[in-house]
Amino acid sequence: MTAVPPPTNKVLARKIVGTCVFLAGLVGAAIGIWTLDVVVAVLWLVVVSLAGFYLLKLRAEARGRLDRTSP
């Protein structure tokens, strides 16, 4: 098992911002569901999905599992 290097300040800032957007999206979706506003709920669920994908991308890059070769 290879050691993972510690994150740089730039990567750490991206993770913090991504996590904050993810949590804000969860709160927004909960409010949209609570108020029975479909448009708001769907909008915030899209935000949560995109933030989650971004966090997964950051995790894959940190572990060296992201293939960056282009055809």
Protein Blocks (a to p, Z undefined) as FASTA:
>chain_A
ZZdddddfklmmmmmmmmmmmmmmmmmmmmmmmnopaklmmmmmmmmmmmmmmmmmmmmm
mnopacfbdZZ
